Amino acid sequence: MKISKLIATLQNRMRKHGDIEVEVTWEGITRAISTDAVYKSKDGPLYIDADGNCCKRSFAVDPTEGDDGT
């Protein structure tokens, strides 16, 4: 899914459900999404990391991306 499609999907959900929290699921648990968990991977896609960034240093082009909230 491209970023534009994800944004459109989230906008549709916001119109339907309101401005609610968004979380990710991973192996049966849910986790909040923080800005530091969204980063460009060395493989090319943008990752939304659901496992506490345990592999961010290995996977990310810039392991500090999102650390400042941007």
Residue pairs with C-beta under 8 A, 6 or more apart in sequence:
1 9
3 46
10 22
14 20
21 32
22 33
23 30
23 31
23 32
23 33
24 30
24 31
24 33
24 48
24 50
25 31
25 50
26 50
26 51
31 50
31 51
31 52
33 48
34 66
35 66
35 67
35 69
35 70
36 53
36 56
36 65
36 66
36 67
37 48
37 49
37 50
37 53
37 56
37 66
38 46
38 47
38 48
38 49
38 65
38 66
39 46
39 47
39 49
39 56
39 59
39 60
39 61
39 62
39 63
39 65
39 66
40 46
40 47
40 60
40 61
40 62
40 65
41 47
41 59
41 60
41 61
42 59
42 60
42 61
43 59
47 59
47 60
49 55
49 56
49 59
56 63
57 63
